[in-house]
């Protein structure tokens, strides 16, 4: 996946005059008022959505007859009607997010939520399943219009180095509030049994007050500029939706990212619905005792989302995605195995399976957080501001096409294939295996970079300065000093984009190393083979820069033996001559004296002076 790819959309002179992303100093950190208010708004909205949905499921089950078949039908139809607006309204959602201030869209969507929740109370009182599903459709419509403005505003509020951490925090808060809303919805039904109408004022107060609090929180978001104030209203939404998808598909990295997010949401929806069935039919739990299973998943997603933000190291790190994918495989198979040991006649086996399942659900949630957060951050970060709402709406269309399919998948698994809830987890794990392998093949550099990051951070304490000087798109030449054998690894893990390193051919063509260096895109240099060989290497580096890639050269030509900077070789001038590409100076600080430097005339055979060893990397202008 090329991090340097750009979306090219039809533009006019007026489009080019539209405001661009705010300068970095106009954006804040995770504690900025706007971002805090957005997180609170999202948390309350997610809580309310799930509280109503999981109040509606048992109410709908009662309306449809109260049988086990009615419960599956209520789950399936609830997912269908809540998801359908994401497929019908992506054009209008993208138009709203780009045409108007995203802050205004967020505020008015929260006003709409108040009205929808009051209608929901009326639907429960009416006893009509049809009216209940209509309200679910309206609630999904409000959420569909809200989503592009919500996610599109994050990169306008946060500095680039805070984007992954911000998305991790947003994901953690969303999942926690979703699970809390699920538990609250089931509690509301218990308080208003048998059909949800007894003491209905409790539901009205809960739903209405949370919606009102969400609206008040949204008012704290600072004003945001409209991306395209001249964006015309979509008079042909079907054609416009197709154009949105074409625009998304025109950029392969963003399209693949959208497909990855779609897989995550499909998996999450199926898992959430299946946990309830798993607890009841496999672990033989009562309705009241299923809550801890949901809570375990939530805790896991929270941990995984935070870890994704931390492990991203202040950048968008796609190398975390394969780790999350393989984690989903292992944990889903673990849940199936835990359910297989249950013997209802032996209470010990039931308890053993219950505690094992709690552990696997925590790990499943953590894996899901690691999988999703980098993808969300990448999609937001790489989408051009003037069409960001459009791109995110198209990605929502792709994601919720997958979510909509879960209503059919759940029905087919339960009633056509007669799979148990445990076997459904087995199917989820097996289905994720090809996804995990594809991600590794697609992102070999990112995967290796993450492994390098994790290993290096157990030995070194790495601090990076001036990362904003690395261009987000386009070619550039990085010129660094050379102190240790690990310098290239430090530069690779400091950039969210792949970096092509120039290195001596003798070091990169050895047995067991050549595959790795080819995967990382290393450009071999063999000066001893004559001038023509050297020119070919420099020309290859030049072509990479012209193709929009980052290239790094250690201009001294060798590792320093004294700790002092050596004279630069003239080859770097040949690489950038006539390209117009920027040259980014990179200074590696503090590595002289580490075990991989030639400190005291010895390489490796010495003890580190500190643990973890402090290292600084400075990217200049």
N, C-alpha and C positions, 0 to 999 in steps of 0.2 A: 504494500500500500504506500503510495507516494505521498508523503506529507506536504509536498510542495505543489501538488496539483491545484489548479484554480477552476472555478466555475466561470464559464463565459456565457453571459446572458445578453439578449438583445438590449441595446441601450441607445438612448438618444442624447442630444446635447443637454436636455433638461435633466436626464437621469444622472449624467456625469457631474452635474452641479449640486446634486443632493448631498447632505452632510454625510461624512464618513464616521467610522467609529470614533468615539471620544478619545482624545489623547490619553496615554497611560496615567498621567497625573490627575485626570478628571475622574478616574475610576477609584474605587475604594477597596478595602479589604473585607474580610469575613465579618468584621464588626461594624461595618458602615450601616447607617440607619436604613438605607434603601434595601440592602440585602437582608438585614435582620427582619424587616417588615415583610419582605417577600417570602422568607422562610416561614414566618408565623402565618401569613396568609395561606400559603400552600399547606401547612400542617393542619390548620383548621378546616380548610376545604376538603382535604383528603380524609380527615377524620369524619366529617359530616357525610361525605359521599358513601363511605363504607358503613357508617352507622345506619343510614337509611337503607342501603342495599341489603344489609344483613338483618335488618328488621323486616324488610320486604320479603326475604326468602321464606322464613317460616310462616309469615302472613299469607304469602302466595301459595305455599304448600297447603295451608288450611283452606284457602279459597278453591284450590284445585282438587280437594278430596281428602287430604291428610295422609295419603299412603306414601310408601317409600318411592314408588314411581313418580308420585306428585312432587316429591322433594327434588329428584333429579330434573324433572321438567321445570320446576321453579328456578333451579340453578341455571339450567341451560337457557331458558327464555330470558332470565334476568341479564345474563352475560350478553345475549344477542341484542336486546333492546337498548342496553346501556352503551354498547359498542357501535351500533349501527350509525349514529351521528358522525363518528370519526371518519366514516367512509362517505357520508353524504355532504359533509361540510368542510372538507379540507381547503377548498378554494376560498370560501368566505372567511375561514379562520386565518389563512395566510394573508388575505387582503386586509383584514382588520389589523393584524400585527404589523404590516408594512405601511399601510395607509395612515394610521393614527398613532398617537403616542401609545406605546405598550402599557404605560402606566394607566392611561384612560381605559384601555380595553380591560385590564385587570380589575379596576374599580367597578366598572359597569357589569362585568361578569359576576362579581360578588353580590351586586344588587339583584341580579337575576336569580342567584342561588337562594336568596331569602324567599322570593316568590315561589320558586319550585318546591322548597321544603314545606311551605304552607299548603301547596297543592297536594303534596304527598300525604300530609295528615288527612286531608279531605278524601283522598283515594282510599285510605285504610278505613275511614268511617263508612264509605259507600259500600264496602264489601265486594267491589268489582275488580276482578283480576285484570280485565282489559284496561281500566283506568289506572291501575297500579303500574302496568307495563308502559302506559303512555307517559306517566310521570318519570319512570326510569329513562325513557327516551329523551324527555326534556332535560333531565339531569345530565345525561350523556352529551346533549347538545351544548349545554352550558360549559361542561368540562372540555369539549372539543374546541370551542371558540377561545377558551382560556389558555389552552396548552401552548400554542406557538408564542403568544405574548409572554407567557411565564418563562419558558426556556430561552426565548430570544432576548429577554431583558438581562439575563445573567451575565453574558459577556459585555454588556453595556454598563453593568454595575461594578464588576470585579476586574482587577488587573489580570493580565494574561497568566502570570505565575500563580494566581489564586484560583484559576478556573477549575482545575481538577479537584482541589480541596473543596471548593464551593459546591461542585456537583456531588461530591461524596457526602457532604453535609446535607444537601437537599435530598439525596436519595435516602439517607439514613432517617431523616425526619419524616419523609413521605411514607416509608415503610412502617416506621413506628406508629405514626398517626393512623395509617391504614389498619394495622392490627388492633390498635386501641379502639378504633371505630368499629371494627368487626365485633370485638368483645362487647362494646357498648350497645351495638345493635341487638345482639343476642340477649343482653341483659334487659334491654327495653322490651323485647318480646315477652321475656319471663314476667316482667312487671305488668304487662297488659294482656296476658293470656285470658281466654283460649284463642281469640282471633285477632288480637292486637288492638281492639277497640276499648277494652276495659281501662279506665283511667287514661284515656287518650291524651289528656292534658300534659302528662309526663313527656310523651313523645313530642308534642307540639313545642313545649318549653325547651327541650333538649335540642331539637333540630333548628328551631328558630333562633335561639340564643347563640349557638355556635356559628350559624350563618351571619348573624349580625356582628359578632366579634371578628369574623374574617373580613367583613367589609371595612370595619374600623381600622384593622391592621393594614389593609391595602392603602388607606389614605396617607400612611407614613412614607410611601415610596416617593422618591423625588421625581420631578417631571423628566421625561425622556423625550428626545426629539423623534418625530416621525421619520421613518427611513425614506419613504417615497410619498410625499404629500400630494403628488399628482397621479397616483396609482388609480386607474379607473375601476369602477365597480364591475365585477365579473358578471356580465349579462348572460353568458353561456357557461354555467358552472361545470358542465361535463367536459366541454372542450378545454376549459381553463384548468381543470383537474388533470387532464391528460398532459397539458403543457407543463404543469408543475412536476409531474412524474418524469417527463422527458428531460426537464431541467435537472432534476435530481440524478437521473440515469446518465446524463452527459458527463458527470464526474464520477468515475468508478470508485475512488476511495470513499466518497460520501454515500454512494449507493450501497456499497458493501457494508458500510457502517450502519445504514438504515436497516438493512436486512438482519444484521446482528442484533440490533435493538428490537426488531420485530420478533426474532427468535426468543430473546429474553422475556418479552412481555407475554408471548404465547405460553412459554414455560411457566412463568410466574402465575398467570391466571389459572392454568391447568393444575398447578401445584396447590394453590390456595383452595380451589374447589375440592381437590382430591384429599387434602389433609382432613377435612371434615368427614369424608367418607371413610378414610383410613382409620381415624380414631374410633368411629362407630362400629365398622364392620370387621376390622382386623384386630384392634386393641380392645374392643368391647367396652368403650367408654360412654358415659352418659353425655348428654348435650352440655351439661355444666362443666365437664372435665376435659373438654376438647380445647378450651382456652389456652392451657400451657403449651400445647403443640404449636398453636399459632404464635405464641409469645416466643418460643424457641426459634422459630423461623425469623421473626422480627429482630431478635437480638443478633442473630447471625448476619442478617443483611446490614444491620447497623455497624457491626464490627468490620464486615467486608468493605462497606462504603468508606469508612474512615481509613482503613488500611490502603484502599485504592488511592485516596487522596495523599496519604503519607508517602507511599511507595512511588507515587508519581514524581516526587522530588521537585515540586514547583513547576512541572511542565505537564503536557498531555502525553501520557505514557501508554501506548497501545500494547506494549509487551506484557501487561498484566492480563490481557484478555484471554490468551491461551491457558494461563494458570487457572483462571476462573472456570473455563470450559471443562478442563480435565477434573477440576474439583466437583463440578455438577455431575459428571459421569460417576465418579467414585461414590459420592454421597447418595445419589439416587439408587445405585445398586445396593448400598448399605441399608437403605430403608426397606428395600424389598427383602433382603436377607433377615433383617430384624423382624419383620412381619411373619416370615416363614417359620420362626421358632415358636410361635404362639400356640399353646395348647390350652383351650378354655378350661379343661379339667385340672390343670396344674397352675395354681395362682402364681407360683414363682416364675414360671415362664412368661406369663402375661406382664408381671412387673419388670422382669428383665428386658423384655421387648420394649416396654414403655420407656424406660430410661435410655436404652440404646437409641430409640427413635428420637428422643429429645436431643441427644448428642448429634445424631446425623442431621437433624433439621437445622441445628445451629450452624453446622459446617456447610450444609446446602445453601443456607441464606448467605453465609460469608462468601462462598464461591460465586453466587449470583451477583453480589455487590461488586466483587472484583471484575466480573465479566461486563457489567453494564456501565459502571461509572466512567471508565475511560472512553467508551463509545459515545456516551452523551456529551462528554467534554470535547471530544474530537469533532463531532457534528456541529456543535455550537461555534467552536473556535475557527473551523475552516469554512464555514458558510459566510459568503460576503454579506455585509450588513444590509445593502440595499435590497437583497432578496432573502434575507435570513428567515423572515416569517414564512415566506413561500416554501423555502427548503424544509423547514421544520414541520410545516403543515403536510407536505408531501411525505415526509418521513413518518408522520403520525398515521397517514393513510396506509402506508405499508405495514406499520406496526399493528394497527388495529384490524387490518385484514387478517393477520395472524391470530389476534385475540378473538375475533369473531368466529374463527374456525374452531376455537376450543369448545364452544357450545356443542358443535356437531361431533368433535372428537370425543368429548366426555360421554355423549349419548351412545356413540358407536362402541366405545370401549366397554361401557357398562351393560348395554342391552343387546348389542349385536355380537361382539366378540366375547362377552361374558367374562371380562377381566375383573379380577378383584382390585381393590384399591392398591394393594401391595404390588400386584402385577403391573398396574399403571405406572408406578414409580420405576419398575424394571424397564418398561417401554420408554420412559423419559430418558433414563440413563443410556440405553442402547441408541436411541435417536440422537443423542448429543455426541456420541463418539465420532461420527463423520464430520460434525461441525467443528469439534476440537482439532481434528487432524487437518481440516481445511484451513483453520485459522493459523496453525503453526506453519503450514506450507506457504500461506499468504503473507505472514509476518515473521519470517525467520530472523531478520535483523532485530526487530523489536523484541522478540522472545529471548534471543541471546543477550541483548542489551539489558533486559530486566534481570536475567540470571547474573550477569556481571555486576549489576547494581547491588543486588542482594548480597553477593559474596564480598564485594569491595567494601560495603558499609559495615561489615563485621570487623574489618581491619582498619578502615580509615574513617575519619569524620570529615566529610566533604562539604565545603561551603562554596557556593557559586555566586559570583557578582557580575552584574551587567548582562544577564541573559537576554534582556530586552534588546540588546544590540545585535542579536542573531536575527536575520531576516526571516519572517514567517513563510514567505514564498520567494521563488527565484533563486538563481545561482549566486554563490559567493565563495571566496577562497579564505579559509581559516589558516593563519600563519602562527605557529606555536613554537615555544622553546621546548627543548628535549632534555629531560632530566633522568627519567627512568624508563624501564621496559613497559610500564603500565600506562604511560602517558596517553596512548591512543584510546585505551579503555576509559580513562577519565573523561576524555572529550566526547566519546560516543554516548556515555550515560548522562552527560550534561545537556544534550540537545534532544528536543522532542522530534527532530527530523533526522533521517539517516545521514551519516557523514561518510564520504568516500575518502579513505586514508591512502596517501602515497607511502609505500614502504619498500625497503630493499627486498629484491626477489628472493635472495637466499633465505630470508626469514619467513617468507610466506608460501614457499613451494615445497616445504619439507613434508615427509610422510605424516599423515594425521592432522596436518595443519591446513593443507591446501583447500579442502572442502569448506572449512570454517572461514578462511579468508575470502574465498569466492562468494560465499553466502553474504558476507559483510561488505562485499563490493570493493575490496582492497585493490588499488592500482599498483602493480609491481614495478619497481625501478631497478634496472641492472646496468649501472654505468660502465661496468667492466666489459660489456658486450659491444661497446663502441658508441659513437655519437648518434647513429641512427636509432639504436635501441632506446637511448635516453630521450630523443625527440619524440619517438612513438609514445612513450609513457606520458610525457608532458602534453602531447596532443590529446591523448585519451582523457587526461584531467581537464583540459580546456573544453573538450566536447561535453563532459559531464556538467561543467558550469553553464555552458550554453544551453543545455537541456533543463536547467533549473535546479540542479543538485548542489549540495554543499560538498566541498572538497577541502581536505586538510593536508598541509605539508609542514613537516618539521624542517624549517629553512636552514638550520645549522648543518643538516646532513648527517649528524651523528649525535649520540648521547654525550653530554658534557662529562669530562673526567675530573673537572675542578670545581664544579658548581657555578662557574661563571658562564655568561652568554658568549657563544662562539660566533664568528662572522657568518653572515647569511650567504647562501649560494644564490646565484643569479637565476636559477631555473624558475623561481616563483614568478618572475616578471614575464616570462614566456607564456605562462599559463593564463594570465589575465589580460595580456596585451590585446587591446582592441575589442574586448568583450563588454566593457562598461560595467562589469560586475564589481561589487565592493570587496575590499580586502579587510578581514576582521582579525585584528591582533588578539592572540590568546596567550595569557601568561599563567603558567603552572607554578604555584608558589608553595614552598614548604616541603617539597618532595626530596630535596637534597638532604641526605642523612637517612632516608628510609632504606629498607633492606633491598629494594630493587634499583637503587642508585649505586654509583661507583664511589660512594663516600668511603674514605680511608683506603682507596684502591681495591676494594673488594665488592663484588656483586653477589648479593643474596646471603653470603656467609657472615651474617651479623645479626644481632638482636635489634628489634625496633626500639627506639628511644622512648616512645610513648605508645599507649594502647587505649582507645583507638588513635591512630596517628592523624593529626590535623593537617588537612590539605585545602588550599584555596585555588580556585580557578577564576580568572578575571577575563571576561570578554570585553574588549575595548570597542570604541566606535569605529 
